[in-house]
């Protein structure tokens, strides 16, 4: 199975400038909306929306230092991903 990059902002459905309160609320909503039943959990896992992944995204965005590091990582990834050839 191919691994794909999971953007923490998209995973929690928050804006990049979301406040810690907004991040916490979004995390609680995402956890509450996790699917029930084995088939739905399997689909959620394949889409990258498991409780473990949601918690990792939450912890990454709620801590100011990790949040800054994550934003810097995204900025580097975006700047090197698209290269223009002349």
PyMOL commands that place a pseudoatom at each C-alpha (Angstrom):
pseudoatom trace, name=CA, resn=UNK, resi=1, chain=A, elem=C, hetatm=0, pos=[0.000, 0.000, 0.000]
pseudoatom trace, name=CA, resn=UNK, resi=2, chain=A, elem=C, hetatm=0, pos=[1.312, 3.429, -0.927]
pseudoatom trace, name=CA, resn=UNK, resi=3, chain=A, elem=C, hetatm=0, pos=[1.830, 5.864, 1.946]
pseudoatom trace, name=CA, resn=UNK, resi=4, chain=A, elem=C, hetatm=0, pos=[0.714, 9.404, 1.324]
pseudoatom trace, name=CA, resn=UNK, resi=5, chain=A, elem=C, hetatm=0, pos=[1.437, 12.634, 3.092]
pseudoatom trace, name=CA, resn=UNK, resi=6, chain=A, elem=C, hetatm=0, pos=[-1.251, 13.620, 5.573]
pseudoatom trace, name=CA, resn=UNK, resi=7, chain=A, elem=C, hetatm=0, pos=[-1.522, 17.339, 6.124]
pseudoatom trace, name=CA, resn=UNK, resi=8, chain=A, elem=C, hetatm=0, pos=[-2.396, 17.948, 9.785]
pseudoatom trace, name=CA, resn=UNK, resi=9, chain=A, elem=C, hetatm=0, pos=[-4.456, 21.016, 8.912]
pseudoatom trace, name=CA, resn=UNK, resi=10, chain=A, elem=C, hetatm=0, pos=[-6.572, 19.065, 6.440]
pseudoatom trace, name=CA, resn=UNK, resi=11, chain=A, elem=C, hetatm=0, pos=[-6.811, 16.072, 8.741]
pseudoatom trace, name=CA, resn=UNK, resi=12, chain=A, elem=C, hetatm=0, pos=[-8.331, 18.219, 11.495]
pseudoatom trace, name=CA, resn=UNK, resi=13, chain=A, elem=C, hetatm=0, pos=[-10.095, 20.538, 9.049]
pseudoatom trace, name=CA, resn=UNK, resi=14, chain=A, elem=C, hetatm=0, pos=[-8.625, 23.748, 10.488]
pseudoatom trace, name=CA, resn=UNK, resi=15, chain=A, elem=C, hetatm=0, pos=[-7.031, 26.816, 8.957]
pseudoatom trace, name=CA, resn=UNK, resi=16, chain=A, elem=C, hetatm=0, pos=[-3.294, 27.366, 9.244]
pseudoatom trace, name=CA, resn=UNK, resi=17, chain=A, elem=C, hetatm=0, pos=[-3.927, 30.318, 11.556]
pseudoatom trace, name=CA, resn=UNK, resi=18, chain=A, elem=C, hetatm=0, pos=[-6.376, 28.425, 13.792]
pseudoatom trace, name=CA, resn=UNK, resi=19, chain=A, elem=C, hetatm=0, pos=[-6.218, 29.184, 17.504]
pseudoatom trace, name=CA, resn=UNK, resi=20, chain=A, elem=C, hetatm=0, pos=[-5.393, 26.445, 20.030]
pseudoatom trace, name=CA, resn=UNK, resi=21, chain=A, elem=C, hetatm=0, pos=[-9.067, 26.452, 21.068]
pseudoatom trace, name=CA, resn=UNK, resi=22, chain=A, elem=C, hetatm=0, pos=[-10.150, 25.924, 17.445]
pseudoatom trace, name=CA, resn=UNK, resi=23, chain=A, elem=C, hetatm=0, pos=[-7.634, 23.101, 17.068]
pseudoatom trace, name=CA, resn=UNK, resi=24, chain=A, elem=C, hetatm=0, pos=[-8.869, 21.414, 20.249]
pseudoatom trace, name=CA, resn=UNK, resi=25, chain=A, elem=C, hetatm=0, pos=[-12.516, 21.684, 19.177]
pseudoatom trace, name=CA, resn=UNK, resi=26, chain=A, elem=C, hetatm=0, pos=[-11.708, 20.348, 15.701]
pseudoatom trace, name=CA, resn=UNK, resi=27, chain=A, elem=C, hetatm=0, pos=[-9.843, 17.405, 17.231]
pseudoatom trace, name=CA, resn=UNK, resi=28, chain=A, elem=C, hetatm=0, pos=[-12.737, 16.566, 19.537]
pseudoatom trace, name=CA, resn=UNK, resi=29, chain=A, elem=C, hetatm=0, pos=[-15.182, 16.725, 16.622]
pseudoatom trace, name=CA, resn=UNK, resi=30, chain=A, elem=C, hetatm=0, pos=[-12.943, 14.552, 14.437]
pseudoatom trace, name=CA, resn=UNK, resi=31, chain=A, elem=C, hetatm=0, pos=[-12.596, 11.929, 17.179]
pseudoatom trace, name=CA, resn=UNK, resi=32, chain=A, elem=C, hetatm=0, pos=[-16.349, 11.962, 17.813]
pseudoatom trace, name=CA, resn=UNK, resi=33, chain=A, elem=C, hetatm=0, pos=[-17.019, 11.490, 14.085]
pseudoatom trace, name=CA, resn=UNK, resi=34, chain=A, elem=C, hetatm=0, pos=[-14.756, 8.484, 13.624]
pseudoatom trace, name=CA, resn=UNK, resi=35, chain=A, elem=C, hetatm=0, pos=[-16.735, 5.731, 11.943]
pseudoatom trace, name=CA, resn=UNK, resi=36, chain=A, elem=C, hetatm=0, pos=[-18.072, 2.744, 13.844]
pseudoatom trace, name=CA, resn=UNK, resi=37, chain=A, elem=C, hetatm=0, pos=[-18.082, -0.809, 12.567]
pseudoatom trace, name=CA, resn=UNK, resi=38, chain=A, elem=C, hetatm=0, pos=[-15.158, -2.708, 11.118]
pseudoatom trace, name=CA, resn=UNK, resi=39, chain=A, elem=C, hetatm=0, pos=[-15.805, -1.853, 7.459]
pseudoatom trace, name=CA, resn=UNK, resi=40, chain=A, elem=C, hetatm=0, pos=[-16.110, 1.866, 8.094]
pseudoatom trace, name=CA, resn=UNK, resi=41, chain=A, elem=C, hetatm=0, pos=[-13.016, 1.824, 10.326]
pseudoatom trace, name=CA, resn=UNK, resi=42, chain=A, elem=C, hetatm=0, pos=[-11.098, 0.090, 7.530]
pseudoatom trace, name=CA, resn=UNK, resi=43, chain=A, elem=C, hetatm=0, pos=[-12.186, 2.739, 5.026]
pseudoatom trace, name=CA, resn=UNK, resi=44, chain=A, elem=C, hetatm=0, pos=[-11.217, 5.510, 7.470]
pseudoatom trace, name=CA, resn=UNK, resi=45, chain=A, elem=C, hetatm=0, pos=[-7.814, 3.879, 7.956]
pseudoatom trace, name=CA, resn=UNK, resi=46, chain=A, elem=C, hetatm=0, pos=[-7.221, 3.743, 4.210]
pseudoatom trace, name=CA, resn=UNK, resi=47, chain=A, elem=C, hetatm=0, pos=[-8.198, 7.418, 3.954]
pseudoatom trace, name=CA, resn=UNK, resi=48, chain=A, elem=C, hetatm=0, pos=[-5.771, 8.259, 6.761]
pseudoatom trace, name=CA, resn=UNK, resi=49, chain=A, elem=C, hetatm=0, pos=[-8.293, 9.234, 9.406]
pseudoatom trace, name=CA, resn=UNK, resi=50, chain=A, elem=C, hetatm=0, pos=[-7.589, 6.988, 12.383]
pseudoatom trace, name=CA, resn=UNK, resi=51, chain=A, elem=C, hetatm=0, pos=[-7.589, 8.015, 16.032]
pseudoatom trace, name=CA, resn=UNK, resi=52, chain=A, elem=C, hetatm=0, pos=[-3.799, 7.676, 16.133]
pseudoatom trace, name=CA, resn=UNK, resi=53, chain=A, elem=C, hetatm=0, pos=[-3.332, 9.949, 13.125]
pseudoatom trace, name=CA, resn=UNK, resi=54, chain=A, elem=C, hetatm=0, pos=[-5.817, 12.500, 14.467]
pseudoatom trace, name=CA, resn=UNK, resi=55, chain=A, elem=C, hetatm=0, pos=[-4.033, 12.560, 17.830]
pseudoatom trace, name=CA, resn=UNK, resi=56, chain=A, elem=C, hetatm=0, pos=[-0.642, 13.001, 16.149]
pseudoatom trace, name=CA, resn=UNK, resi=57, chain=A, elem=C, hetatm=0, pos=[-2.007, 15.919, 14.108]
pseudoatom trace, name=CA, resn=UNK, resi=58, chain=A, elem=C, hetatm=0, pos=[-3.549, 17.463, 17.212]
pseudoatom trace, name=CA, resn=UNK, resi=59, chain=A, elem=C, hetatm=0, pos=[-0.322, 17.177, 19.228]
pseudoatom trace, name=CA, resn=UNK, resi=60, chain=A, elem=C, hetatm=0, pos=[1.659, 18.621, 16.342]
pseudoatom trace, name=CA, resn=UNK, resi=61, chain=A, elem=C, hetatm=0, pos=[-0.567, 21.682, 16.013]
pseudoatom trace, name=CA, resn=UNK, resi=62, chain=A, elem=C, hetatm=0, pos=[-1.432, 22.346, 19.661]
pseudoatom trace, name=CA, resn=UNK, resi=63, chain=A, elem=C, hetatm=0, pos=[2.191, 22.723, 20.830]
pseudoatom trace, name=CA, resn=UNK, resi=64, chain=A, elem=C, hetatm=0, pos=[3.543, 26.133, 19.699]
pseudoatom trace, name=CA, resn=UNK, resi=65, chain=A, elem=C, hetatm=0, pos=[7.077, 24.845, 19.059]
pseudoatom trace, name=CA, resn=UNK, resi=66, chain=A, elem=C, hetatm=0, pos=[5.958, 21.791, 17.097]
pseudoatom trace, name=CA, resn=UNK, resi=67, chain=A, elem=C, hetatm=0, pos=[3.439, 23.952, 15.233]
pseudoatom trace, name=CA, resn=UNK, resi=68, chain=A, elem=C, hetatm=0, pos=[6.179, 26.361, 14.138]
pseudoatom trace, name=CA, resn=UNK, resi=69, chain=A, elem=C, hetatm=0, pos=[8.413, 23.467, 13.080]
pseudoatom trace, name=CA, resn=UNK, resi=70, chain=A, elem=C, hetatm=0, pos=[5.552, 21.911, 11.118]
pseudoatom trace, name=CA, resn=UNK, resi=71, chain=A, elem=C, hetatm=0, pos=[4.813, 25.197, 9.331]
pseudoatom trace, name=CA, resn=UNK, resi=72, chain=A, elem=C, hetatm=0, pos=[8.497, 25.539, 8.438]
pseudoatom trace, name=CA, resn=UNK, resi=73, chain=A, elem=C, hetatm=0, pos=[8.511, 21.965, 7.141]
pseudoatom trace, name=CA, resn=UNK, resi=74, chain=A, elem=C, hetatm=0, pos=[5.455, 22.646, 4.974]
pseudoatom trace, name=CA, resn=UNK, resi=75, chain=A, elem=C, hetatm=0, pos=[7.031, 25.816, 3.611]
pseudoatom trace, name=CA, resn=UNK, resi=76, chain=A, elem=C, hetatm=0, pos=[10.209, 23.920, 2.661]
pseudoatom trace, name=CA, resn=UNK, resi=77, chain=A, elem=C, hetatm=0, pos=[8.231, 21.057, 1.145]
pseudoatom trace, name=CA, resn=UNK, resi=78, chain=A, elem=C, hetatm=0, pos=[6.125, 23.414, -0.962]
pseudoatom trace, name=CA, resn=UNK, resi=79, chain=A, elem=C, hetatm=0, pos=[9.103, 25.422, -2.160]
pseudoatom trace, name=CA, resn=UNK, resi=80, chain=A, elem=C, hetatm=0, pos=[11.045, 22.353, -3.294]
pseudoatom trace, name=CA, resn=UNK, resi=81, chain=A, elem=C, hetatm=0, pos=[8.118, 20.384, -4.664]
pseudoatom trace, name=CA, resn=UNK, resi=82, chain=A, elem=C, hetatm=0, pos=[7.376, 22.605, -7.632]
pseudoatom trace, name=CA, resn=UNK, resi=83, chain=A, elem=C, hetatm=0, pos=[10.434, 23.402, -9.679]
pseudoatom trace, name=CA, resn=UNK, resi=84, chain=A, elem=C, hetatm=0, pos=[10.172, 25.373, -12.894]
pseudoatom trace, name=CA, resn=UNK, resi=85, chain=A, elem=C, hetatm=0, pos=[12.370, 24.224, -15.736]
pseudoatom trace, name=CA, resn=UNK, resi=86, chain=A, elem=C, hetatm=0, pos=[13.429, 26.763, -18.360]
for i in range(1, 86): cmd.bond("trace and resi %d" % i, "trace and resi %d" % (i + 1))
show_as sticks, trace
zoom trace
